[in-house]
């Protein structure tokens, strides 16, 4: 924040020189406004009754300025930027464990295969009780990474309590780079159909995507799942869209007041040019996800299935400050190849209203009334109509899968009962499950949570303040079994197993099931959608 203060002061000094030579009116107004800010800051610093901590004051002023602008211009603190950088870079430096907090104790849920912790012998279910000289009991979920992460090559000592061992075990672990994968799942649905789930667009996304696509045997049909993908790096989105498009196909363009207009096109024929394609989106798909879905739709390259996307089409330019914080300022807007603006309408300074409008828009999607009064555009190959007005409307609308959902089930999810219960369950039963189901396929085909496990879940819910609801329990029993099986599979075999369970249990009317039906009956179901023309 000191950097920002000095920057303001330097601007004021330069402004004084401009005034001497006849400053333009707009520049004079800018100088006067900065001078006002500087005077208030200086007055508080000199005369306020208590000692002034300038940092929070300046940060609050910056946040206040940005709050008056569009919904996506933002200030990011130095601590937040560390997580942002790790997310975009595709990794961080640490010991390589997935952990949870169970009864005030850090429990190792899983270790990264080949990672530093696994190499020295740390095992799932180990309880970390000391980190260097710090007592780890009582640490919060947000505290733990601060002590386990660190510079690559540095060392951290941990003491763990392990079932069957009479005393804590001591490990010295050398930190190393830990990947943060942006591909959650990649598996074959059947011999000709692949499924790839992308959770965000980071620097490693297309490397991961190409590797996954190759491991699937370059499938003739692909279900690309962008649901819940909030976006990320533009160049990765452009590259993913280009994977399915011919050379020269425009993917996205940008325009803004102070930046030059720019268009991004596929540099060569995409590797997946002949693959039948279905793209899944929902109300949490935003920005880079919308660029991919919009390009696929505008070129009639595949069928977009699901729910209308978020509608975030503003381009931010990020400015890093010396203290590690950053400011993101909107400089342009994204347009799809047909000319649709991805950003949905907003009013400056009305962020709460903007997000509340999104919730109402989500409800409208169920009634399929979003297209009323919106501008109509034409796709670039067949000329079929697509609607503007913000976000990407699916070609095939699929309502949210609420099969077996109840208020009781929702309360268990919101209180974190499922996740914590699965951790406690694996703490006791991991060894038995690993012996009984040594392979993922065996688990997926044969494992089913029994009634006793569901009753244990309900009891855990009561301990967490969720009263037992007999009607809700009966209505959601099947869904609860699926969720428990999925979480158990995730902890035994990885994130991909979670999605195999959840997708495999999806109702016939779900977006996943409808997309598969399109791919399997392409000529009868998908081609008429892509060639629709009024």
N, C-alpha and C positions, 0 to 999 in steps of 0.2 A: 504494500500500500504506500510505502514511502516513495516508491518509484512513481506512482500515479500522482502523488502530491507534487513531486519535483517537476513532473511533466506539465502539470497545470501552471506551476510558477513560471516555467520557461516559456509557455505559451503567452502568459500575461506580459512577460518582459518583451517578447517579440511583438506583441500587440501594441505596446507603448511606442515602439519604433514605427509601426505602421501608421499610428495616429498622427505622428509628426509629419508624415508625407501625404496625408489625406487618405484616410482609410475608407473603403467602400462601406455603405450602410450595413450590409449583412455582416461584414467582418467586425464592424464596430459593435453590433449587437452581441456577437459571440464573445468579444473581448469583455464587454460590460458584464455579461452573465458569469464568465469565469472569474472576473474581479470580485463579484458579489460572493461567490463561493469562497474565494480565498480570504476575503475580509471576515466572513462568519467564522471560518476555521481559525484564523489568527486571533479573533476576539475570544472565542471559547478557550483556546490554548493559553491565553494570557490571563483571563479574568474569571473563568469558571470556578465555583466555590471549592470543588474537589480536583484532585489531579486527573487530567484527561488522558485516557488511553486512545490515541488517535486512530489506531487500526480499525476497531469496530465502527467508529464514526465514519471513516472514509468508505469502508465496505458497505455500510448502510446507505450512504449517499449514492454509491455506484449502483447498488441494487435498486434503490428508489428510482434512479434515472431510467434504468432498463425496464422496470415495471411499467413505466409510462409508454413503452413502445409496443412492438408486436409480441405475441406470446412466446416466441422462441429465442429472442435476444436474451442473453443471460450472463451473469457473473458466476464464475466457478472458483471456489476457494482452492488453496494449495493442496489441502488434504484430499478434496474431491478430485482434483486433477490427477493425482497418483492412480486412483482407480480408473479414471477415464483413459489415461495413457495405457494402462495394462490391458484394458478392454480392446482398444484400437490396435495396440501392438501385437496382441495375440499371446501375451504371456507376462510373467513377472518373475522375480527371483525369490525363491522360498525353499521349503523342505518337501513339498509335494504330498500333502495330506488333505483329504476332505474331512471336515470335522463337524461336530454338533455339540451343543451344550445340553447335558443331561444331568439334572439334579445338581446344578452349580459346578459340574465337572466337564472338562474338555475331553470328549471321547472321539477317537479316530474312527470315522465311518469307513473310509477306504484310503488306500495309499495309491499314488500315481505309479503305474507300472514303469519300472526302471528309474523311478525318481529317487532323490537323495534319502528320504525316510525309508523307503523299501530296501534300498541297498544296504543300510546298516541294520535292518532287522525289525523296524517298527511294523506292527501288525494291526489290521482292523480289530476294533474293540479295545485296543490299548487306551488307558485313561492317562492323559497328560496332567501330572500333578505339579510339575515345576518346569519353568523355562529359564535357563541360566540360574540366577539367584532369586527369581521371582516365584512366589507361591501362585500357581495357576488356578487353584480352586477359587471360584467366585468371579473369574473373569467373564466379561460379557462377550457375545458373539462378535461385536465390533472391535473389542480389545485384542483378540487373539492374533489377527493378521499383523498387527503392529509389532508384535514380539517374535513371530515366526518368520516373517519376511525380512529381507535385508539384502545387502550387496552380494552379488554373485561371488562365490569363493570364500565369503565370511562363514564363520562357524557359530552354531548355537547348540547349547547343551540342553537336553530334555530328560526328565525322569518320568517313567510311565509305570503305572500299576497294571499288571497283567494277571488275569485269572489263572490260578494254579501256581503262581510264583510267590514265594514267601516274603520277598522284599522288592521294593521298586527297582526297575531296571534303568540303567543310566546309558544314554546315547549321546554321542557328539556328532552332529550332522553338518556337513558342509553344504551351504545353500547353492542352488543351481537354478537355471532357467526352468520355469514351469509353464508349459503351454496352456493357454486358455482357448480351447477349441471353439470355433464358431459353427461347426457342423455338429448338431446334437445326435443325429441318427442317420444312418445310411444302410438300407437293407433291401433285399429282394422280396417283393410281395408275392410274386410268382416268377416263372421262368423268364417272362418277357418284360416284367414291370419292376422298376426300381422306385424307391422312396428316399428322398433326401430332405432333412429338416435343417434349415439354416436359422440360427438364433439372432445373428447380427452380422453386419458387414465390417470386418476388421481387415488388417493388412494381410492376414494369412488366408482369408476366406476362399479366394479362387484356387489357391494351391490345395487347400483341403478339399474343395469341391471337385477339382479334376482328379485328385487321388481317389475320392469316394466313387466318382462316376466310373473310373477305370476298374476299381475293385468290383463294381456291380456288373462288369462285363459289357460296358457301354450299352445299356438297355435300350430296346426299341421304343419303350414307353416309360415316361418319367413323371412321377408326382413330386413336384417341388413345393415344399411346405414353408411358406413365409408367414404363417400365422404367429402373432406375437412378436414379430421382428420389427423393432423400432427404428431400424436404419443403421447408419454408420458412414463409411467412406464412399464418396461418389464414384471414384475410379473402380472400386470393386463391383459396385452395382452396374456400371457401364460394361465392365468385362463379363459379368454374369449374363446380362441381357444379350451381349454380343456372342456368347457361346451358342445361342440358338438362332441367330439372325445372319442373313447374307451380308457380304461385304458392301459397305456404303450405306447400310440401313441406319437412319437417324435413330438414336436411342433416347436422347433427352436434350433440351436446350435451356439456356438460362438467359434472363434479361433483368437489368437493374438500372437505377438512375445513374450511379457513378462508376459502374463497371461495364466493360464491353460485352455485347451479346456474344454467346458462344454456343456452338452445337457439337454434340458428341456422337460419333458414328462408329459402327462396327468396322475395324480395320481390315478384316478378312472374313471369309466364310467361317461361320462358327463350327466347332467340332461336333455339336449336337444338332446340326441343321436338319437332319432327317428324323430326329426323335419326336414321337408324338408326346405332347406336353400338356399337363394340367398344372395350374398354379393355384395354391390355396392361400387366401388372405382373410383377414378379419379386421375388426375395428381397432386392433392394436398394431396392425401393419402400417408402417409409416416411412416417409422419406425415401431412403434407398430401396426399400421393399416396393414402394409405389412406383419408383422409376422402372424397376424390372417388370412388375405386373403391367404397368401402362404401356411399355414398349412391346411386350408379348401380345397384349390385346390390340394395340393400334395396328400392328402388322399382321393381325389374324394368324399369329404363329402358334397359339395354343389357347386353351379355354381357361378362363379365370373363374374359380369356384369359391364360394364362401360368403362373406359378409363385407359390406363397404368398408374400405380402408379409412385410416384416421384423417388423412387430408393435410399432411405436413409437407409443403412444397416451398419452403423458404430456405435460401442458401445462406449459411452463416460463415463469416470469416473470423477465425480465432486469433486473438492477439495474446501472446504469452507475456506475463509480467515477471520482473526479477525475483519476486518472492515465491514463484511457482504457481501463482494463481493465473487466471485467464479471463478474458472477456470475449464473448461471442456476439457479434453484431450481424444482423441480417443485411445482406448486400444485394440479393437478387432473388428471383423466383424461378422455379422449375416448370417447364412445359413438356408434355408428352409429345411424341412424334406427330400426332394429329393436331396439335395446338392447344390441347386442354391444359389449363392451369391446375396443378396438383393441389395447391394450397386452398383450403376452404376459407370462406369469408371470416373476417375478424375485425374488431375495432381496437385501436391502440389503447392500452391501459385497461382493457377489460379481460384480463386473463381468467378470472373465475367464470365469467359468463361464457368465455370461449370453451372451457372444458365442460361446463354444464350443457352447453349446446351439443357437445359431442355425445353426452349421455342420451339426450333427447333424440339425437340423430340415430343412435344405436337402436332405440326403440322403434323409430320410424322404419328401420330396415326390415323389421319383422313384417310390417304391413306393406312393404315394397312401394312406399310412397315417395322415395327420395327423388325420383326423376321428374316430378311435377314442377314445371316452370324452369327447369335447368336448360342451358344451351345444348344443342345437339351437334355433335361432330361426326365425321365419317372415318372409318378405318381405311388404311392405305392400300389394302389389297383387294378386298371385296366391296368396300364402300358401305358396310353395314353401319347403322347408327350406334354411337356411344355417347354417353352423357358427360357433360362437364359439371361445373359447380363445386369442384373440390373433391379430392380423393378418387379412388378407382372403384367403380361399380362392377361387381362380378358379372360375368356372362350368365352364370347359373347361381341364383341366390339360394343359400342353404341356411336355414334357421339354426340357432344355437342348439346343440344336443343337450336337452335338459332331462333326458330319460333317467328316472330314478332320483332326480334332484328334490330335496326337501329343505325346509328351513333348518331342520336338525343337522342334516349333512353340511349345509353351508356354515353353521356355527362351529362344527368340528374342524372344518378347513380353516376358517378365519382364526381360530385359537391355536392353530399349529398342532392339533392333536394327532393328525395322521402322521406327520413327519416324525414327531418325537416318539410316538408309539412304535413306528417302524424301526427307529434306532434302538429302542429298548428291546424290541423283539429280536432283532439281529444280534444284539449283545448276548442273548441267551441261546439262540438257536442257530447261529451262523455255522458252527461246525457240523451240526446234524444236516442242515440244508445243503452244505457243500458236498457232503458224502452222498446224500440221497439224490442230489441233482448236480452231478459234476459238469454237465454241459448245459448251455443256455437253452437249447432246443428241448431237452428233457424237462427243464423247469417250465418253459412256456406251455408245453403240451399237457403236463400232468399236475402241476401244483395248483391248488385252490385253497384259499384261506377258509378254515372251517368255522362252525358256529361259535366254538369256544373263543377263537381269536376275535370275532366280531364282538362278543360279550366283553372281552378284555379291552377292546377299543372304546366301547361305551363306558366302561368303568373309568378308563383314563380320561374320558371326556368329562365325567362328573367331577373328577379331581381337579380339572382345569376350569370348572365353573360352567359346564354345559349340561344342564339337567337332562336326564334321559327322557326321550319322547318316543313312546312305543309305536305310535302311528308313523312318525318320521323314520324310525329305525326300520320298520317293516317295508316302507316305501323305498328306502334307499339301500337296502341290504345288498342287492346285486351290485350297485355302483360302489359301495364300500369295499366289497370283495375285490373289484377291479383295481381300485386305488391302492389297496394294501398289497395286492400282487405286484402292481407296477412299481411301487416304492421298494419292495423287497427285491424285485428283479434289478432295479437300478443299482442298489447297493451291492448286489452279488455280481452283476455282469456289465454294469455301465449304463450310461444314459440312453443309449440306443435301445436297450431292452425295455426301458420304461415306455418308450413310444410304441414299441411293438405290442406291448400289452394293451395300452390305451387305444391305439388305433384298431387293433384286432377286435376289441369289444365295442367299437363305435356302432351306433344304431344305423339302420339302413338309410335314414334320412339325413345323416350327418354329412358334412362337407367331404370328409375323407371317403366315405362310402360312395357318394355320388361321383366324386372325381375318378375313383377306380372304375366305376361303371362306364363312365365316358371313355376312359382309356381302353377298356376291354371291348367296347362296342363303338369304336371310333367312327366308322363310316355311317352307322345308323344314328348315333346320338351327337357326336361332336361336330362332324362336317356340316349338318344343317344349321348349327349355331353360328359357325364361322362364316357361313355363306348367306346368312339371313340378310335380306335387303328389302326395305319398304319403298 
